C-alpha cells in the first residue's frame, strides 16, 4: 500500500529539523555532506543512499520544478518548494543505481542537477541530505569561520569557569575563598511581619534573609489544593524609594504542586553598605503570571 501524501509531507517537516552530520569525502566513498552541486569529486554525480520504505528528504537552497528518475526501481516523489521527498516503492537489489534529475524553478543556470540514488539497507538509508546549488562565497565562509571562532572561545571560557568552580572548596571555606564572605561573616534575620498581597495565589509559611557581600531571601511557599502548579522564574526586590537590588539568580528547582510546600531562594548581586528597607519582594512564574507580592521584608 502506498503512503498517503499528507503523511509524507508531515514526515518531511519532522526530518527537516534534524541536524546534518558532516562526513569525510573520498573517491571510494563520495559521501560529503552537505553536497555542493557543481563541485562533484571523482567525476561522478553525488550519491544518495536510499532504502525500501524509508523516506529520504533532499533539501535544496532553490525551489524545484520537478524531479525525474531513470533506472531500476520505482520511487514516489513529492516536490514541495525546496524539498524533494523520495520513497522507494518496490524492492530492488542492494547497490542498484537510479539516476535522479531535478529541475530548478527559477530558470537560472544551471537549470538541472543529476544525482545517483544507491539502494542500501533501510538502516543505512539517509533520512535527510542538504544540497547547495550556489557555491558559497568567500565572505560567507569567513563569516562562518568568525562565528565558529567566537563560539569556540565562549566554550573555552565556560570550560575555564567550570574547572575553577570544581577546584574551589565548598561550604564556609568556599565562601571565604570566593570573596563572597568577609570578616563580618553572614548575618541572618527571620521574617517578622511580612505583608502578603490579597491576590497572592500561594501562602507564605516562613522566611529568612541573609547578608554577606550579597543578600539572600529564602521564602517557604505553599500551593493550596485545587490550584495549578507554580514555579518561580523571576524576582524583584525593591526598596521604599523605588531603588531595586539587582537579582543575580532565582533558585526554584521544581514546580510547587497543589498541596505542596517548597523554598524559593532569591540572591542579589553584591550590595555596598547596609541595604535600606523594608523591601518588597515580588516573585512570578513563567511569563510574569501569578505573581507573589510580599512586603515589609527587612534585611539584616
N, C-alpha and C positions, 0 to 999 in steps of 0.2 A: 504494500500500500504506500503511495507517495505521501510525503509530508505536506500538510496544508501550507500555503504561502504565508499567512499571518504568523504561524509558529516559527517559520524560517526567519522572518523579519525580527520577531522578538528575540530569537536566539542570536541574531546578528548584533542587536543592541547590547546584549549582555556580553558577548565576546569582544565587542569593540572597546570595553572598559579595561580589558586585561592588558597588562604591560607586555611589551615585545622584548624578548631577550636577544642580545647580540651574540652571534655565533661566529667562529673563525671561518675564513673563506680560503679555499684552495681549489686546484683543478680537480682533485679527487673528490672533493665534497663541496661543490659550489653552493654553499648554504648561507651566504652573508645576509644578515638581517639588520636593519631594513634593506630593501632592494632599491638600488638607484637604476632606473631604466636608462638604457643607452650607455651604461658603463659596465656591461657584462664582461665577465672574465672567461678566459679559456675558449672564446669564440663560439659560445653556445648560449641559448636563451636561459634565463633563470629558471630553476626548478622549484616546484611547489609540491610537497608531499600531501597526497590526499588518501582517504581511506573510506571503505564502504560504510555507508550510514553515518559518516561524520561530516558535519557542516564546516567548511573552510571559508573564512571571511577574508577577502582581499580588500585592503583599504588603500585607495589611491588618493593622490593630492589633487586630482582633477576629476570632475564628473564624467561618467561613462555614457556612451550612446547605446552600445550593445556589446555582446560577447559571443563568440562562436568557437566551437571546438571541433576537431577532426582527429580521428584515430579510434582505438578500441574503447569500448565502454560508452555509456550514456550518462549525462550529467544534468541534473536540474540546476538551472542558472537563474538567479534573481538579481537584477540590476536595480540598485536604489541609490541614485546620486553617485557618490564616490565609493560606494560599497558594491562588491560583487560577491554573492554567496553561491558556493558550489557544493553540491551534494551528489556523489556517485549513486546512480540508481540501479546498477546491475553489477554483479561480481565479475572481476577480471583478474588475470594473473598478476601477482606481485611484480613490481618494476615495469609494468606496462606503461607506455608513454602516450600521452594525448597532447596535441598541440592546441593551445588556447590563444585566440587572437581577440584582443579588446580594442574597441574603437572609442576615441575620446569625443566628447560632445561639443567642445569649443572650436573645433576645426583648425586649431593651431598645429604646427609641425613639432614633433611627429604626430600624425593623426592616429597611429596604431602602435600597439606593442604586442610582442609574442612571448608566451610563456610555455613551459613544459610541465604538464601535470603527471607526476610519477606516482603510481599506485603503491601504497605501503600498507602495513597492518594498521587497524584503527588506532592502536596505542601510539604509533609513530606519526600519525597524520597530524598536520599542522592545523591548529584552530584559527589562527589569525596571522596574517602577514601584511606588513606595510610596504607600499611601493611608491617611489617618488619619480614622477615623470620629469620634473625640472631639476637640474643639477643645483646643488646648494652652493651659494656664493661664498667667497672668502669672508665677507662681512658677517654672514650668518654663522660660519664656523668659528670665527673669532669671538662673536658674542656668546656662543655656546661654551667656548673654552673659558671665557671670563666667568660665566655663571658657574661652571664646574669648579674653577679655582676658588671662587667665593664660597660655594657650598662646602668644599673640602676644608677651607680654612675655618669655617664655622664648626665643622665636625671636630677638627683638631682642638679648637678652643674648648668645646664642650667636653671632649675626652680629657683634656688637662684639668678642667674643673672637677670632673668626676674622680680622677685619680687623686687630686688634692683633698676632696671630701673623704675619700676612703682612707687616706693617710692620717687625717685629723682624728684625734680621740673624741669620744662622745662624753655625755654626762657633764658635770661641772668643769672638768678639765677641758673639754671641748669648747665650752662657753668662754673660758678664760683665754685659751689659745687663739680662738677666732676673734677675740676682742669684743664679743657681744656682752660680756660682763666685766666690769672694772672693780676697783676696790670698794665701791659702795654695795656690791653684791646685787641681790634681787629682792625687791620689795613686793609684798603681796597685800591684797585687800579684798574682802568679801563684799558682795552686793548687799547693801543695807536697805535702801528704799527706792527700788527701781520702779519706774512708772511705765506701765505697759499700755500701748495704744489699744483703744477699744476694738479696733478691727483686726488685731493680730489673730492669725489663724492657728498659731501654736502657742502653748503656755510655757512660761519660763519656770523652771524648777529651782535653779540656783545659779550662781555666777561668781567668778573671781576675776580680778585684774592683777597683772604683774607688770613690773617695770624694772628693766636694767638699762641698756642703752636704747632699746626699743621697748614697746609696750605690747602686752598680750592680754586679750579679753577672752575668757572661757565662759561660754553660756550653755547651760544644760536646758534643752528644749524638749517638750513632749507634744507629740502629734495626737490630737484627740481621735477617738474611734469614729469611724464613718467619714473621715477626711481623706484627701488624696495624699500619696507620698510626697514628701517635701525634702529638697536638698539645697543647701546654701551654695550659691555660686558667686556671690559678690557681697561687699560690705562697705559701709562708710561710717566714720567716727568723727563727729562734728562737735566743736566747742560752742558755747553760748554766743560768741561773737561771729560765728559762721566759719571760723578757721577749721580746716579739715586736716586731720592727721593722715598722712599718706599710707594706705594699706598695702603691705608687702605681699600678704597671702591670706587666703581663707582656707581653712582645713575642715572639710566635711567629707569623710571618706565614702559614705554611702547615703542613700536617701533615708529619711526617717519615716518608717511606715506607720499607718494608723495604730494607735495604742502603744507605740514605742517611744523611748526616750534616748537622746543622744547628745553629746557635747559638740559644739561648733566653736572652733578657735579662730580668732582674728588677730593677726600680728601686723604691727605697723613698721614703717621704716624707723631707723634711729631718730630719737627726739632730743633736741638740745634743751637743757634746763628742765624744770618741773612743768609738765603739761597742766594747763589751767582748765578746770572743768566747772561744773559737771558736763559730761558729754552725752550726746545722743547717738546710740548705735542703731544702724539700720542694716538688716540682713535681707537678701532677696534670693529668690530661686531663678532658674533659667529664664532669660528674657525680662527680668525685673518683676516677675509675677509673685504674688502672695508675700509682700514684704512684711518683715517683723520689725517693729519700731520699739526700742527700749530707751527710756530717758533717765536722767539723773544718775548716770554711771560715773563714779569717781575713780580716778587712778591713784595709786599710792604716791 
